[in-house]
């Protein structure tokens, strides 16, 4: 299993991350936040997984990851930063254009 986290400055700001002036500082802050989030998950020891943190256009990064990892299934959240609609624009784009099945989960 590969877990892909596509992050950008908006994600950092939404999560209250601040105090950076350079691109490398943003990346480090987001990576540290992702590490803390993953530390709260309990993954069975027999499940092998990798994590990849990417920056850039989310939809493009997701399709690049699909091409690279060749998954049998993509699982993603329903909404993005705005949360005004039942499904975010990135999720809708992946649902429309994905070459593999996509499961969409709402945040609990």
C-alpha positions as CSV (number, residue, x, y, z in Angstrom):
1,X,0.0,0.0,0.0
2,X,1.2,3.5,-0.8
3,X,-0.1,6.6,0.9
4,X,0.2,9.7,-1.1
5,X,-0.2,13.1,0.5
6,X,-0.3,16.0,-1.9
7,X,0.3,19.2,0.0
8,X,0.7,22.9,-0.8
9,X,0.9,26.2,1.0
10,X,-2.9,26.2,1.4
11,X,-2.8,23.0,3.4
12,X,-0.1,24.4,5.6
13,X,-2.0,27.5,6.3
14,X,-5.3,25.6,6.9
15,X,-3.5,23.5,9.5
16,X,-2.2,26.5,11.3
17,X,1.4,26.0,10.2
18,X,3.3,29.3,9.9
19,X,6.6,31.0,10.5
20,X,8.2,30.0,7.2
21,X,9.7,32.3,4.6
22,X,11.3,29.8,2.1
23,X,9.8,27.0,0.1
24,X,12.0,24.4,1.9
25,X,10.5,25.6,5.2
26,X,7.0,25.1,3.9
27,X,7.9,21.6,2.8
28,X,9.5,20.8,6.1
29,X,6.5,22.1,8.1
30,X,4.1,20.1,6.0
31,X,6.2,16.9,6.2
32,X,6.4,17.2,10.0
33,X,2.6,17.8,10.3
34,X,2.0,14.7,8.1
35,X,4.4,12.6,10.3
36,X,2.4,13.6,13.3
37,X,-0.9,12.7,11.6
38,X,0.4,9.3,10.6
39,X,1.8,8.7,14.1
40,X,-1.8,8.8,15.4
41,X,-2.8,5.9,13.0
42,X,-2.6,2.3,14.0
43,X,-1.4,0.1,11.2
44,X,-1.2,-3.6,11.6
45,X,2.4,-4.8,11.6
46,X,1.8,-7.2,8.7
47,X,0.7,-4.4,6.4
48,X,3.5,-3.1,4.3
49,X,3.2,0.5,3.2
50,X,5.1,3.5,1.9
51,X,4.3,7.2,2.2
52,X,5.0,9.8,-0.4
53,X,4.6,13.5,0.2
54,X,4.3,15.5,-3.0
55,X,3.8,19.2,-3.8
56,X,2.1,20.6,-6.8
57,X,-1.1,20.3,-8.6
58,X,-3.0,17.7,-6.6
59,X,-4.8,16.0,-9.6
60,X,-1.6,15.8,-11.6
61,X,0.3,14.3,-8.6
62,X,-2.4,11.7,-8.1
63,X,-2.4,10.6,-11.7
64,X,1.4,10.6,-11.7
65,X,1.2,8.3,-8.6
66,X,-1.3,6.1,-10.3
67,X,1.1,5.7,-13.3
68,X,4.1,5.1,-11.0
69,X,2.6,2.7,-8.4
70,X,0.0,1.0,-10.6
71,X,-2.6,0.5,-7.8
72,X,-5.6,-1.7,-8.0
73,X,-7.6,0.9,-6.1
74,X,-7.5,4.6,-5.1
75,X,-9.0,5.8,-1.9
76,X,-9.4,9.5,-1.3
77,X,-11.4,12.0,0.8
78,X,-14.6,13.7,-0.3
79,X,-13.7,17.3,0.1
80,X,-10.9,19.7,-0.2
81,X,-10.1,22.9,1.5
82,X,-13.3,24.8,0.7
83,X,-15.8,22.1,1.9
84,X,-18.7,23.9,0.4
85,X,-19.8,21.1,-1.8
86,X,-20.4,17.4,-1.0
87,X,-17.4,16.4,-3.2
88,X,-14.2,18.5,-3.9
89,X,-13.1,19.4,-7.4
90,X,-9.9,17.2,-7.2
91,X,-11.9,14.2,-6.1
92,X,-14.4,14.8,-8.9
93,X,-11.6,15.0,-11.5
94,X,-10.0,11.8,-10.3
95,X,-13.4,10.0,-10.3
96,X,-14.0,11.1,-13.9
97,X,-10.6,10.3,-15.3
98,X,-9.1,7.5,-13.2
99,X,-8.1,4.3,-15.0
100,X,-8.6,2.4,-11.7
101,X,-11.5,2.2,-9.3
102,X,-11.8,5.1,-6.8
103,X,-13.4,4.8,-3.4
104,X,-14.3,8.1,-1.8
105,X,-14.6,8.4,2.0
106,X,-15.9,11.3,4.1
107,X,-13.9,12.4,7.1
108,X,-15.3,10.8,10.3
